[in-house]
């Protein structure tokens, strides 16, 4: 466990219980609700690599909320440490398709470019586990949209709404990422960044690609989701502009 993972456990051992306390104090119907996706970094994050944070919009199903609350209440430290499964299995390398323009394919291209790897598919094929182990992954929305999974599982909308509201207060704040992980470069692949998550001034680089800087100096690039860019014919131009800008800094 590296120093960032230790700092993560220390900070989120306070943050997650706050979320749990607020969600469990009311008599909510948790059936069908999906657990929050909390940040996770690889064992090599910050260990000789550029610290890159890859931030998406939301998950597409991420376990049951009631199980999350049970585990978090039982042993928060053990719960957070169990997140290592994502890197031990490298399961995310399979969350792609044959077209190479999904969220994770794009993440591999970004990581490869920043770390001097010419062939991004070496990451996809798990030939560069050292680079894969160096990434930080999280989402702007820790609780995914109601229609993604909860609605299909007949979850109570009012209960989802209450959980979602609490997540925006407790979990969905970039300042937590900045405080714990101090990323050198942050890429947000979600054009609609809520003000509760991050509110900064953006500078246009390319159509649907902008850059901004927090008060603490973190450099953040915001781009539309890769799937949207691909459908609208902007994928290649945005990726090219992003790589050129990152290399020039």
C-alpha positions as CSV (number, residue, x, y, z in Angstrom):
1,X,0.0,0.0,0.0
2,X,1.5,3.3,-1.0
3,X,1.3,6.7,0.7
4,X,-1.7,7.9,-1.4
5,X,-3.7,4.8,-0.6
6,X,-3.0,5.2,3.1
7,X,-4.0,8.9,2.9
8,X,-7.1,7.8,1.0
9,X,-8.1,5.3,3.7
10,X,-7.5,8.0,6.4
11,X,-9.7,10.6,4.7
12,X,-12.5,8.4,3.4
13,X,-12.7,6.6,6.7
14,X,-14.3,9.9,7.8
15,X,-16.2,10.8,4.5
16,X,-17.9,7.4,3.9
17,X,-19.3,7.1,7.4
18,X,-20.8,10.5,7.1
19,X,-22.6,9.4,3.9
20,X,-23.7,6.1,5.6
21,X,-25.0,8.0,8.7
22,X,-27.1,10.4,6.7
23,X,-28.5,7.7,4.4
24,X,-29.4,5.3,7.2
25,X,-30.9,7.8,9.6
26,X,-34.1,8.0,7.5
27,X,-36.3,5.0,6.7
28,X,-35.4,4.7,3.0
29,X,-36.4,1.9,0.8
30,X,-33.0,0.6,-0.4
31,X,-34.2,-2.2,-2.6
32,X,-32.8,-1.9,-6.1
33,X,-30.6,1.1,-5.3
34,X,-27.0,1.0,-6.5
35,X,-23.9,1.6,-4.3
36,X,-21.8,4.8,-4.8
37,X,-18.6,4.5,-6.7
38,X,-15.8,5.9,-4.6
39,X,-12.3,6.8,-6.0
40,X,-9.7,4.1,-6.4
41,X,-6.0,4.4,-7.3
42,X,-3.5,1.7,-8.3
43,X,-0.6,0.5,-6.2
44,X,1.9,2.5,-8.3
45,X,0.0,5.8,-8.3
46,X,2.6,8.5,-7.7
47,X,5.5,6.0,-7.7
48,X,7.6,7.5,-10.4
49,X,4.7,8.1,-12.7
50,X,2.8,11.2,-13.6
51,X,-0.2,11.3,-11.3
52,X,-3.2,11.0,-13.7
53,X,-6.8,11.2,-12.5
54,X,-9.3,9.8,-15.0
55,X,-12.8,11.0,-14.1
56,X,-16.0,9.7,-15.8
57,X,-19.6,10.6,-15.5
58,X,-21.1,7.6,-13.7
59,X,-21.1,3.9,-13.5
60,X,-23.5,1.4,-15.2
61,X,-24.3,-0.7,-12.2
62,X,-22.0,-0.9,-9.2
63,X,-23.3,-3.4,-6.6
64,X,-26.1,-3.0,-4.1
65,X,-26.4,0.0,-1.8
66,X,-27.6,-2.1,1.1
67,X,-24.5,-4.3,0.9
68,X,-22.3,-1.2,0.6
69,X,-23.8,0.3,3.8
70,X,-23.4,-3.0,5.6
71,X,-19.7,-3.4,4.7
72,X,-19.0,0.3,5.4
73,X,-20.6,0.0,8.8
74,X,-18.8,-3.2,9.6
75,X,-15.2,-2.2,8.9
76,X,-14.5,0.9,6.8
77,X,-10.8,0.2,6.5
78,X,-11.4,-3.4,5.3
79,X,-14.0,-2.1,2.8
80,X,-11.7,0.4,1.2
81,X,-8.8,-2.0,1.0
82,X,-11.0,-4.5,-0.8
83,X,-11.2,-2.0,-3.7
84,X,-7.8,-3.4,-4.7
85,X,-9.7,-6.1,-6.7
86,X,-10.1,-3.6,-9.5
87,X,-6.4,-3.6,-10.0
88,X,-5.6,-7.1,-9.1
89,X,-7.9,-8.4,-11.8
90,X,-7.5,-5.5,-14.3
91,X,-11.1,-6.1,-15.1
92,X,-11.5,-2.6,-16.5
93,X,-9.3,-3.6,-19.4
94,X,-12.3,-5.7,-20.7
95,X,-14.8,-2.8,-20.4
96,X,-14.1,-1.8,-24.0
97,X,-15.1,-2.7,-27.5
98,X,-13.6,-3.3,-31.0
99,X,-13.9,0.3,-32.1
100,X,-11.4,1.7,-29.6
101,X,-13.4,4.8,-28.7
102,X,-15.0,3.9,-25.4
103,X,-14.3,5.6,-22.0
104,X,-11.7,3.0,-21.1
105,X,-10.1,2.8,-24.5
106,X,-9.7,6.6,-24.4
107,X,-8.3,6.3,-20.9
108,X,-5.7,3.9,-22.1
109,X,-4.8,6.2,-25.0
110,X,-4.4,9.1,-22.5
111,X,-2.3,7.1,-20.1
112,X,-0.1,5.8,-22.9
113,X,0.5,9.2,-24.3
114,X,1.4,10.8,-21.0
115,X,3.7,7.9,-20.0
116,X,5.5,7.6,-23.4
117,X,4.0,4.3,-24.5
118,X,3.6,4.3,-28.3
119,X,1.0,1.5,-28.5
120,X,-2.0,2.1,-26.3
121,X,-3.2,-1.4,-26.9
122,X,-0.3,-2.6,-24.7
123,X,-2.4,-1.2,-21.8
124,X,-5.6,-2.8,-23.1
125,X,-3.9,-6.1,-23.4
126,X,-2.4,-5.8,-19.9
127,X,1.2,-5.7,-21.2
128,X,1.9,-2.5,-19.3
129,X,0.5,-3.2,-15.9
130,X,2.9,-0.7,-14.4
131,X,1.1,2.1,-16.2
132,X,-2.3,0.6,-15.4
133,X,-1.3,0.5,-11.8
134,X,-0.6,4.2,-11.8
135,X,-4.0,5.6,-12.6
136,X,-6.6,7.1,-10.3
137,X,-10.2,6.5,-11.4
138,X,-13.4,8.1,-10.1
139,X,-16.6,9.6,-11.3
140,X,-18.3,13.0,-11.1
141,X,-21.4,11.3,-10.0
142,X,-20.8,8.6,-7.4
143,X,-24.4,7.7,-7.5
144,X,-25.5,6.9,-11.1
145,X,-28.6,8.3,-12.7
146,X,-31.9,6.7,-11.7
147,X,-32.7,5.4,-15.2
148,X,-29.3,3.6,-15.5
149,X,-30.0,0.7,-13.2
150,X,-32.3,1.6,-10.3
151,X,-35.4,2.1,-12.4
152,X,-34.8,-1.3,-14.1
153,X,-34.7,-2.8,-10.6
154,X,-38.0,-1.1,-9.6
155,X,-36.2,1.0,-7.0
156,X,-38.1,3.7,-5.1
157,X,-37.4,7.1,-6.8
158,X,-37.8,9.2,-3.7
159,X,-35.3,7.0,-1.9
160,X,-32.9,7.2,-4.8
161,X,-33.3,11.0,-4.8
162,X,-32.5,11.2,-1.1
163,X,-29.4,9.1,-1.5
164,X,-28.3,11.1,-4.6
165,X,-28.7,14.3,-2.7
166,X,-26.6,13.1,0.1
167,X,-23.9,11.9,-2.3
168,X,-23.6,15.4,-3.8
169,X,-23.0,16.8,-0.4
170,X,-20.6,14.2,1.0
171,X,-18.9,12.4,-1.8
172,X,-19.1,14.4,-5.1
173,X,-16.5,17.1,-4.5
174,X,-13.2,17.4,-6.5
175,X,-11.6,19.1,-3.5
176,X,-11.5,15.6,-1.9
177,X,-9.6,14.2,-4.9
178,X,-7.2,17.2,-4.8
179,X,-6.6,16.9,-1.1
180,X,-6.0,13.2,-1.0
181,X,-4.4,12.4,-4.4
182,X,-2.9,15.7,-5.6
183,X,-3.1,14.7,-9.3
184,X,-0.7,16.2,-11.8
185,X,-3.2,16.0,-14.6
186,X,-6.9,15.4,-14.4
187,X,-9.0,14.4,-17.3
188,X,-12.8,14.7,-16.9
189,X,-14.7,12.9,-19.6
190,X,-18.0,14.5,-18.9
191,X,-19.0,17.8,-20.4
192,X,-21.7,18.5,-17.8
193,X,-19.6,19.0,-14.6
194,X,-22.0,20.0,-11.8
195,X,-21.0,23.0,-9.8
196,X,-21.2,21.1,-6.6
197,X,-18.4,18.9,-7.9
198,X,-16.1,21.5,-9.4
199,X,-16.6,25.2,-10.2
200,X,-13.7,26.8,-12.0
201,X,-13.2,29.0,-15.1
202,X,-12.7,27.1,-18.3
203,X,-10.5,28.0,-21.3
204,X,-11.4,26.6,-24.7
205,X,-8.8,24.5,-26.5
206,X,-10.9,22.7,-29.1
207,X,-14.6,22.2,-29.6
208,X,-15.7,20.2,-26.6
209,X,-12.3,20.4,-25.0
210,X,-11.4,22.9,-22.3
211,X,-8.8,23.4,-19.5
212,X,-9.0,25.0,-16.1
213,X,-7.0,25.4,-12.9
214,X,-8.2,25.2,-9.4
215,X,-7.2,27.7,-6.7
216,X,-4.7,25.1,-5.4
217,X,-3.2,24.8,-8.9
218,X,-4.6,21.5,-10.1
219,X,-4.7,21.4,-14.0
220,X,-8.0,19.9,-15.2
221,X,-9.0,19.1,-18.7
222,X,-12.7,18.7,-19.5
223,X,-13.9,16.9,-22.6
224,X,-17.2,15.5,-23.8
225,X,-17.7,11.8,-23.3
226,X,-15.8,9.8,-25.9
227,X,-18.9,8.0,-27.1
228,X,-20.6,11.4,-27.8
229,X,-17.5,12.7,-29.5
230,X,-17.4,9.7,-31.7
231,X,-21.0,9.9,-32.7
232,X,-20.6,13.6,-33.5
233,X,-17.4,13.3,-35.5
234,X,-15.2,15.1,-33.0
235,X,-13.3,12.3,-31.4
236,X,-10.0,12.4,-33.3
237,X,-9.7,16.2,-33.2
238,X,-10.3,16.4,-29.5
239,X,-7.8,13.6,-28.6
240,X,-5.2,15.2,-30.9
241,X,-5.7,18.6,-29.3
242,X,-5.6,17.1,-25.8
243,X,-2.3,15.2,-26.4
244,X,-0.7,18.3,-28.0
245,X,-1.7,20.5,-25.0
246,X,-0.6,18.0,-22.4
247,X,2.8,17.4,-24.0
248,X,3.4,21.2,-24.3
249,X,2.8,21.8,-20.6
